[in-house]
Amino acid sequence: MLSLNKLLEMAKTDPEKQRILDKAISFFYCERNQDIENFIKNGSRGYDSTAVMLEEKGITRTYFLIDEDDFQETNEILAYFSITLKELEFTADISRSRVKKIDGISGNRDSVIVYLIAQLAKNDLYQSEIKGEEIIDRAINIIERSQKLVGGRIIMVECENNDSLIEFYEKHGFKSLQVNSSNGLLQLIRNYYK
C-alpha cells in the first residue's frame, strides 16, 4: 500500500516520482462509476486531480493498493480508497435513543463527526487481482489505528441504493442508517460502541 501523501512529498524533490504518480493516476479506470475515476484523474482550482488537491489541503488521505514487486516498473494502481472526517447530520426519522447510542452521550445531537470512507474502488484493468474485501479491510484497519490514537465512534460509507453494494458493506459490519438528503446516497455506519 502506498499513501498519496508520501508520493506527493517525494514528488516535490524528485521529478521521477512525479512522473510515476502522473502515470499511475492516468492508468486508473473505473467504467462503472465515473465519479470514482474522476476523483483521482480530474481536478479543479489549478489541480490535475481532486484527490491530490484534497490531500495537499489535508482534507482526505488517499491510499493506493499496488503490487509492490511491480510498481516501480508498471506504475499501476490496483485499487484505492480515501478516508476523511465528515459531519453526519441526523434526519428527523432517526430516533433520539438511536442518536444517543451513536453519540454515546446525548440523544439531543443533530450531528456527529464520523470517519468516512469517501472513495473505494478497483481499477478495471485489475478486477481479478484484488478483492473488494482486501480494499475495505485495509481502509478499516487505518481508521482503527486512528481511532485508538484519537478516538471516534463511527465509520460511515455512502453508496447508491444498490443491493450488491449494500450487501457488501453489511458483510463488513455496516448497517443502513438513512439517506443523505443532499446527494441521495444511502448512509451506512459501523460502530465501535457496545
CYANA upper distance limits for C-alpha pairs under 8 A (distance plus 0.5 A):
  1 MET  CA     63 TYR  CA      7.13
  1 MET  CA     64 PHE  CA      6.18
  1 MET  CA     65 LEU  CA      5.08
  1 MET  CA     66 ILE  CA      6.34
  1 MET  CA     68 GLU  CA      8.13
  2 LEU  CA      6 LYS  CA      7.86
  2 LEU  CA      7 LEU  CA      8.05
  2 LEU  CA     63 TYR  CA      6.20
  2 LEU  CA     64 PHE  CA      5.60
  2 LEU  CA     65 LEU  CA      6.88
  2 LEU  CA     66 ILE  CA      7.59
  3 SER  CA      7 LEU  CA      6.98
  3 SER  CA     61 ARG  CA      8.08
  3 SER  CA     62 THR  CA      6.70
  3 SER  CA     63 TYR  CA      4.99
  3 SER  CA     64 PHE  CA      6.65
  4 LEU  CA      8 LEU  CA      6.59
  4 LEU  CA     52 VAL  CA      8.09
  4 LEU  CA     55 GLU  CA      7.88
  4 LEU  CA     61 ARG  CA      7.72
  4 LEU  CA     62 THR  CA      6.04
  4 LEU  CA     63 TYR  CA      6.26
  4 LEU  CA     64 PHE  CA      7.41
  5 ASN  CA      9 GLU  CA      6.80
  5 ASN  CA     55 GLU  CA      6.89
  5 ASN  CA     56 GLU  CA      8.05
  5 ASN  CA     61 ARG  CA      7.53
  5 ASN  CA     62 THR  CA      7.89
  6 LYS  CA     10 MET  CA      6.80
  7 LEU  CA     11 ALA  CA      6.53
  7 LEU  CA     17 LYS  CA      7.49
  7 LEU  CA     18 GLN  CA      8.35
  7 LEU  CA     21 LEU  CA      7.51
  8 LEU  CA     12 LYS  CA      6.89
  8 LEU  CA     18 GLN  CA      7.98
  9 GLU  CA     13 THR  CA      7.99
 10 MET  CA     14 ASP  CA      6.50
 10 MET  CA     17 LYS  CA      6.75
 10 MET  CA     18 GLN  CA      8.32
 11 ALA  CA     15 PRO  CA      6.37
 11 ALA  CA     16 GLU  CA      7.72
 11 ALA  CA     17 LYS  CA      5.21
 11 ALA  CA     18 GLN  CA      5.02
 11 ALA  CA     21 LEU  CA      8.41
 12 LYS  CA     18 GLN  CA      8.03
 14 ASP  CA     18 GLN  CA      7.29
 15 PRO  CA     19 ARG  CA      6.82
 16 GLU  CA     20 ILE  CA      6.77
 17 LYS  CA     21 LEU  CA      6.65
 18 GLN  CA     22 ASP  CA      6.61
 19 ARG  CA     23 LYS  CA      6.59
 20 ILE  CA     24 ALA  CA      6.52
 20 ILE  CA     72 GLN  CA      8.45
 20 ILE  CA     75 ASN  CA      6.44
 21 LEU  CA     25 ILE  CA      6.68
 21 LEU  CA     75 ASN  CA      8.04
 22 ASP  CA     26 SER  CA      6.66
 23 LYS  CA     27 PHE  CA      6.89
 23 LYS  CA     75 ASN  CA      6.89
 23 LYS  CA     76 GLU  CA      8.22
 24 ALA  CA     28 PHE  CA      7.36
 24 ALA  CA     75 ASN  CA      5.39
 24 ALA  CA     76 GLU  CA      5.44
 24 ALA  CA     77 ILE  CA      6.47
 25 ILE  CA     40 ILE  CA      6.94
 25 ILE  CA     41 LYS  CA      6.59
 25 ILE  CA     76 GLU  CA      8.38
 25 ILE  CA     77 ILE  CA      7.95
 26 SER  CA     41 LYS  CA      7.02
 27 PHE  CA     76 GLU  CA      6.96
 27 PHE  CA     77 ILE  CA      7.99
 28 PHE  CA     37 GLU  CA      7.33
 28 PHE  CA     41 LYS  CA      8.36
 28 PHE  CA     76 GLU  CA      7.98
 28 PHE  CA     77 ILE  CA      6.99
 28 PHE  CA     78 LEU  CA      8.48
 28 PHE  CA    123 ASN  CA      5.98
 28 PHE  CA    124 ASP  CA      8.02
 28 PHE  CA    125 LEU  CA      8.30
 29 TYR  CA     37 GLU  CA      6.40
 29 TYR  CA    123 ASN  CA      5.73
 29 TYR  CA    124 ASP  CA      5.88
 29 TYR  CA    125 LEU  CA      7.48
 30 CYS  CA     34 GLN  CA      6.80
 30 CYS  CA     36 ILE  CA      7.20
 30 CYS  CA     37 GLU  CA      5.86
 30 CYS  CA    121 ALA  CA      7.98
 30 CYS  CA    122 LYS  CA      7.56
 30 CYS  CA    123 ASN  CA      6.30
 30 CYS  CA    124 ASP  CA      5.89
 31 GLU  CA     37 GLU  CA      8.17
 31 GLU  CA    124 ASP  CA      7.63
 33 ASN  CA     37 GLU  CA      7.40
 34 GLN  CA     38 ASN  CA      6.42
 35 ASP  CA     39 PHE  CA      6.51
 36 ILE  CA     40 ILE  CA      7.77
 36 ILE  CA    119 GLN  CA      7.16
 36 ILE  CA    120 LEU  CA      8.19
 36 ILE  CA    121 ALA  CA      7.36
 37 GLU  CA     41 LYS  CA      6.63
 38 ASN  CA     42 ASN  CA      5.47
 38 ASN  CA     43 GLY  CA      8.30
 38 ASN  CA     49 SER  CA      8.39
 38 ASN  CA     50 THR  CA      8.29
 39 PHE  CA     43 GLY  CA      7.88
 39 PHE  CA     49 SER  CA      7.16
 39 PHE  CA     50 THR  CA      5.80
 39 PHE  CA     51 ALA  CA      6.24
 40 ILE  CA     49 SER  CA      5.68
 40 ILE  CA     50 THR  CA      6.40
 40 ILE  CA     51 ALA  CA      5.52
 40 ILE  CA     52 VAL  CA      7.81
 41 LYS  CA     48 ASP  CA      7.43
 41 LYS  CA     49 SER  CA      5.66
 41 LYS  CA     50 THR  CA      7.87
 42 ASN  CA     48 ASP  CA      6.10
 42 ASN  CA     49 SER  CA      5.04
 42 ASN  CA     50 THR  CA      6.52
 43 GLY  CA     47 TYR  CA      5.58
 43 GLY  CA     48 ASP  CA      5.07
 43 GLY  CA     49 SER  CA      4.37
 43 GLY  CA     50 THR  CA      4.79
 43 GLY  CA     51 ALA  CA      8.22
 43 GLY  CA     53 MET  CA      7.90
 44 SER  CA     48 ASP  CA      7.34
 44 SER  CA     49 SER  CA      7.66
 44 SER  CA     50 THR  CA      7.03
 47 TYR  CA     52 VAL  CA      7.69
 47 TYR  CA     53 MET  CA      6.51
 48 ASP  CA     52 VAL  CA      8.10
 49 SER  CA     53 MET  CA      6.80
 50 THR  CA     54 LEU  CA      6.61
 51 ALA  CA     55 GLU  CA      6.51
 51 ALA  CA     60 THR  CA      8.26
 51 ALA  CA     62 THR  CA      7.53
 52 VAL  CA     56 GLU  CA      6.58
 53 MET  CA     57 LYS  CA      6.68
 54 LEU  CA     58 GLY  CA      6.65
 54 LEU  CA     59 ILE  CA      5.62
 54 LEU  CA     60 THR  CA      6.03
 54 LEU  CA     61 ARG  CA      8.35
 55 GLU  CA     59 ILE  CA      6.55
 55 GLU  CA     60 THR  CA      5.81
 55 GLU  CA     61 ARG  CA      6.24
 55 GLU  CA     62 THR  CA      7.60
 59 ILE  CA     84 THR  CA      6.87
 59 ILE  CA     85 LEU  CA      8.41
 60 THR  CA     82 SER  CA      6.86
 60 THR  CA     83 ILE  CA      6.07
 60 THR  CA     84 THR  CA      5.13
 60 THR  CA     85 LEU  CA      8.29
 61 ARG  CA     82 SER  CA      5.96
 61 ARG  CA     83 ILE  CA      5.84
 61 ARG  CA     84 THR  CA      7.01
 62 THR  CA     80 TYR  CA      7.52
 62 THR  CA     81 PHE  CA      6.17
 62 THR  CA     82 SER  CA      4.60
 62 THR  CA     83 ILE  CA      6.93
 63 TYR  CA     80 TYR  CA      6.01
 63 TYR  CA     81 PHE  CA      6.01
 63 TYR  CA     82 SER  CA      6.79
 64 PHE  CA     77 ILE  CA      6.58
 64 PHE  CA     78 LEU  CA      7.90
 64 PHE  CA     79 ALA  CA      6.51
 64 PHE  CA     80 TYR  CA      4.94
 64 PHE  CA     81 PHE  CA      7.35
 65 LEU  CA     77 ILE  CA      6.57
 65 LEU  CA     78 LEU  CA      6.07
 65 LEU  CA     79 ALA  CA      5.61
 65 LEU  CA     80 TYR  CA      6.16
 65 LEU  CA    135 ILE  CA      8.21
 66 ILE  CA     71 PHE  CA      6.93
 66 ILE  CA     76 GLU  CA      7.24
 66 ILE  CA     77 ILE  CA      5.62
 66 ILE  CA     78 LEU  CA      5.81
 66 ILE  CA     79 ALA  CA      7.67
 67 ASP  CA     71 PHE  CA      6.19
 67 ASP  CA     76 GLU  CA      8.42
 67 ASP  CA     77 ILE  CA      8.33
 67 ASP  CA     78 LEU  CA      7.81
 68 GLU  CA     72 GLN  CA      8.26
 70 ASP  CA     74 THR  CA      6.37
 70 ASP  CA     75 ASN  CA      8.08
 71 PHE  CA     75 ASN  CA      5.16
 71 PHE  CA     76 GLU  CA      6.59
 77 ILE  CA    123 ASN  CA      7.36
 78 LEU  CA    122 LYS  CA      6.59
 78 LEU  CA    123 ASN  CA      5.79
 78 LEU  CA    125 LEU  CA      8.28
 78 LEU  CA    126 TYR  CA      6.28
 78 LEU  CA    127 GLN  CA      8.49
 78 LEU  CA    129 GLU  CA      8.05
 78 LEU  CA    130 ILE  CA      7.51
 79 ALA  CA    120 LEU  CA      8.14
 79 ALA  CA    121 ALA  CA      6.00
 79 ALA  CA    122 LYS  CA      4.60
 79 ALA  CA    123 ASN  CA      5.80
 79 ALA  CA    130 ILE  CA      8.17
 79 ALA  CA    135 ILE  CA      7.73
 80 TYR  CA    119 GLN  CA      8.10
 80 TYR  CA    120 LEU  CA      6.37
 80 TYR  CA    121 ALA  CA      6.10
 80 TYR  CA    122 LYS  CA      7.13
 80 TYR  CA    135 ILE  CA      7.84
 81 PHE  CA    117 ILE  CA      7.62
 81 PHE  CA    118 ALA  CA      7.82
 81 PHE  CA    119 GLN  CA      5.55
 81 PHE  CA    120 LEU  CA      4.72
 81 PHE  CA    121 ALA  CA      6.94
 81 PHE  CA    135 ILE  CA      7.78
 81 PHE  CA    139 ALA  CA      7.33
 82 SER  CA    117 ILE  CA      6.39
 82 SER  CA    118 ALA  CA      5.88
 82 SER  CA    119 GLN  CA      5.49
 82 SER  CA    120 LEU  CA      7.16
 82 SER  CA    139 ALA  CA      8.42
 83 ILE  CA    115 TYR  CA      7.48
 83 ILE  CA    116 LEU  CA      6.11
 83 ILE  CA    117 ILE  CA      5.15
 83 ILE  CA    118 ALA  CA      6.04
 83 ILE  CA    119 GLN  CA      7.81
 83 ILE  CA    139 ALA  CA      8.00
 84 THR  CA    115 TYR  CA      6.42
 84 THR  CA    116 LEU  CA      5.76
 84 THR  CA    117 ILE  CA      7.19
 84 THR  CA    118 ALA  CA      7.16
 85 LEU  CA    113 ILE  CA      7.13
 85 LEU  CA    114 VAL  CA      6.15
 85 LEU  CA    115 TYR  CA      5.18
 85 LEU  CA    116 LEU  CA      6.10
 86 LYS  CA    113 ILE  CA      6.06
 86 LYS  CA    114 VAL  CA      5.92
 86 LYS  CA    115 TYR  CA      6.87
 86 LYS  CA    116 LEU  CA      6.66
 87 GLU  CA    111 SER  CA      6.81
 87 GLU  CA    112 VAL  CA      6.12
 87 GLU  CA    113 ILE  CA      5.01
 87 GLU  CA    114 VAL  CA      6.78
 88 LEU  CA    111 SER  CA      5.76
 88 LEU  CA    112 VAL  CA      5.83
 88 LEU  CA    113 ILE  CA      6.49
 88 LEU  CA    114 VAL  CA      7.03
 89 GLU  CA    110 ASP  CA      6.40
 89 GLU  CA    111 SER  CA      4.71
 89 GLU  CA    112 VAL  CA      7.28
 90 PHE  CA     94 ILE  CA      6.97
 90 PHE  CA     99 VAL  CA      8.29
 90 PHE  CA    110 ASP  CA      6.15
 90 PHE  CA    111 SER  CA      6.14
 90 PHE  CA    178 GLN  CA      8.49
 91 THR  CA    178 GLN  CA      7.70
 94 ILE  CA     98 ARG  CA      7.14
 94 ILE  CA     99 VAL  CA      7.38
 94 ILE  CA    178 GLN  CA      8.38
 95 SER  CA     99 VAL  CA      6.81
 96 ARG  CA    100 LYS  CA      6.60
 96 ARG  CA    107 GLY  CA      5.16
 96 ARG  CA    108 ASN  CA      7.07
 97 SER  CA    101 LYS  CA      6.73
 97 SER  CA    107 GLY  CA      6.34
 98 ARG  CA    102 ILE  CA      6.66
 98 ARG  CA    107 GLY  CA      7.81
 99 VAL  CA    103 ASP  CA      6.42
 99 VAL  CA    106 SER  CA      7.77
 99 VAL  CA    107 GLY  CA      5.43
 99 VAL  CA    108 ASN  CA      7.89
 99 VAL  CA    109 ARG  CA      7.47
100 LYS  CA    104 GLY  CA      6.03
100 LYS  CA    105 ILE  CA      6.39
100 LYS  CA    106 SER  CA      5.24
100 LYS  CA    107 GLY  CA      4.30
100 LYS  CA    108 ASN  CA      7.85
100 LYS  CA    109 ARG  CA      8.30
101 LYS  CA    105 ILE  CA      8.08
101 LYS  CA    107 GLY  CA      8.05
101 LYS  CA    193 TYR  CA      8.43
102 ILE  CA    153 ARG  CA      7.85
102 ILE  CA    154 ILE  CA      8.01
102 ILE  CA    191 ASN  CA      8.15
102 ILE  CA    193 TYR  CA      8.12
103 ASP  CA    107 GLY  CA      7.78
103 ASP  CA    109 ARG  CA      8.11
103 ASP  CA    112 VAL  CA      7.08
103 ASP  CA    153 ARG  CA      8.06
104 GLY  CA    193 TYR  CA      8.16
113 ILE  CA    152 GLY  CA      8.34
113 ILE  CA    154 ILE  CA      8.47
114 VAL  CA    152 GLY  CA      7.39
114 VAL  CA    153 ARG  CA      7.57
114 VAL  CA    154 ILE  CA      5.66
114 VAL  CA    155 ILE  CA      6.25
114 VAL  CA    156 MET  CA      7.01
115 TYR  CA    143 ILE  CA      7.71
115 TYR  CA    152 GLY  CA      8.12
115 TYR  CA    154 ILE  CA      6.73
115 TYR  CA    155 ILE  CA      5.18
115 TYR  CA    156 MET  CA      6.56
116 LEU  CA    155 ILE  CA      6.30
116 LEU  CA    156 MET  CA      5.31
116 LEU  CA    157 VAL  CA      6.33
117 ILE  CA    139 ALA  CA      7.73
117 ILE  CA    155 ILE  CA      7.84
117 ILE  CA    156 MET  CA      6.84
117 ILE  CA    157 VAL  CA      5.92
118 ALA  CA    157 VAL  CA      7.18
118 ALA  CA    158 GLU  CA      7.96
120 LEU  CA    135 ILE  CA      7.77
120 LEU  CA    136 ILE  CA      7.93
121 ALA  CA    132 GLY  CA      8.42
121 ALA  CA    135 ILE  CA      8.39
122 LYS  CA    126 TYR  CA      7.64
122 LYS  CA    127 GLN  CA      6.84
122 LYS  CA    130 ILE  CA      8.06
122 LYS  CA    132 GLY  CA      7.99
123 ASN  CA    127 GLN  CA      6.89
126 TYR  CA    130 ILE  CA      7.46
127 GLN  CA    131 LYS  CA      8.13
130 ILE  CA    134 GLU  CA      7.45
130 ILE  CA    135 ILE  CA      8.34
131 LYS  CA    135 ILE  CA      7.33
132 GLY  CA    136 ILE  CA      6.81
133 GLU  CA    137 ASP  CA      6.39
134 GLU  CA    138 ARG  CA      6.67
135 ILE  CA    139 ALA  CA      6.89
136 ILE  CA    140 ILE  CA      6.57
137 ASP  CA    141 ASN  CA      6.51
138 ARG  CA    142 ILE  CA      6.86
139 ALA  CA    143 ILE  CA      6.91
140 ILE  CA    144 GLU  CA      6.50
141 ASN  CA    145 ARG  CA      6.82
142 ILE  CA    146 SER  CA      6.88
143 ILE  CA    147 GLN  CA      6.49
143 ILE  CA    155 ILE  CA      8.38
144 GLU  CA    148 LYS  CA      6.75
145 ARG  CA    149 LEU  CA      7.10
146 SER  CA    150 VAL  CA      6.56
146 SER  CA    151 GLY  CA      7.76
147 GLN  CA    151 GLY  CA      4.89
147 GLN  CA    152 GLY  CA      5.98
147 GLN  CA    153 ARG  CA      8.28
152 GLY  CA    192 TYR  CA      8.40
153 ARG  CA    191 ASN  CA      6.17
153 ARG  CA    192 TYR  CA      5.61
153 ARG  CA    193 TYR  CA      6.76
154 ILE  CA    189 ILE  CA      6.92
154 ILE  CA    190 ARG  CA      6.21
154 ILE  CA    191 ASN  CA      5.03
154 ILE  CA    192 TYR  CA      6.82
155 ILE  CA    189 ILE  CA      6.09
155 ILE  CA    190 ARG  CA      5.61
155 ILE  CA    191 ASN  CA      6.79
156 MET  CA    174 PHE  CA      8.29
156 MET  CA    187 GLN  CA      7.25
156 MET  CA    188 LEU  CA      6.13
156 MET  CA    189 ILE  CA      4.92
156 MET  CA    190 ARG  CA      6.84
157 VAL  CA    187 GLN  CA      6.40
157 VAL  CA    188 LEU  CA      5.94
157 VAL  CA    189 ILE  CA      7.06
158 GLU  CA    185 LEU  CA      6.19
158 GLU  CA    186 LEU  CA      5.91
158 GLU  CA    187 GLN  CA      5.06
158 GLU  CA    188 LEU  CA      6.79
159 CYS  CA    165 LEU  CA      7.64
159 CYS  CA    166 ILE  CA      8.16
159 CYS  CA    185 LEU  CA      5.76
159 CYS  CA    186 LEU  CA      5.83
159 CYS  CA    187 GLN  CA      7.26
160 GLU  CA    165 LEU  CA      8.08
160 GLU  CA    184 GLY  CA      8.24
160 GLU  CA    185 LEU  CA      5.66
160 GLU  CA    186 LEU  CA      6.50
161 ASN  CA    165 LEU  CA      8.17
161 ASN  CA    166 ILE  CA      7.65
161 ASN  CA    185 LEU  CA      7.35
161 ASN  CA    186 LEU  CA      6.51
162 ASN  CA    166 ILE  CA      6.61
163 ASP  CA    167 GLU  CA      6.47
164 SER  CA    168 PHE  CA      6.59
165 LEU  CA    169 TYR  CA      6.84
166 ILE  CA    170 GLU  CA      6.52
167 GLU  CA    171 LYS  CA      6.54
168 PHE  CA    172 HIS  CA      7.31
169 TYR  CA    173 GLY  CA      7.19
169 TYR  CA    174 PHE  CA      5.93
169 TYR  CA    175 LYS  CA      8.28
169 TYR  CA    188 LEU  CA      8.29
170 GLU  CA    174 PHE  CA      5.11
170 GLU  CA    175 LYS  CA      6.37
173 GLY  CA    190 ARG  CA      6.28
174 PHE  CA    188 LEU  CA      6.10
174 PHE  CA    189 ILE  CA      5.45
174 PHE  CA    190 ARG  CA      4.94
174 PHE  CA    191 ASN  CA      8.46
175 LYS  CA    188 LEU  CA      5.58
175 LYS  CA    189 ILE  CA      5.86
175 LYS  CA    190 ARG  CA      6.91
176 SER  CA    186 LEU  CA      7.68
176 SER  CA    187 GLN  CA      6.65
176 SER  CA    188 LEU  CA      4.76
176 SER  CA    189 ILE  CA      7.02
177 LEU  CA    186 LEU  CA      8.09
177 LEU  CA    187 GLN  CA      6.19
177 LEU  CA    188 LEU  CA      5.84
177 LEU  CA    189 ILE  CA      7.11
178 GLN  CA    186 LEU  CA      6.46
178 GLN  CA    187 GLN  CA      5.90
178 GLN  CA    188 LEU  CA      7.80
179 VAL  CA    184 GLY  CA      6.42
179 VAL  CA    185 LEU  CA      6.08
179 VAL  CA    186 LEU  CA      4.88
179 VAL  CA    187 GLN  CA      6.19
180 ASN  CA    184 GLY  CA      5.70
180 ASN  CA    185 LEU  CA      5.89
180 ASN  CA    186 LEU  CA      6.70
180 ASN  CA    187 GLN  CA      6.97
181 SER  CA    185 LEU  CA      8.24
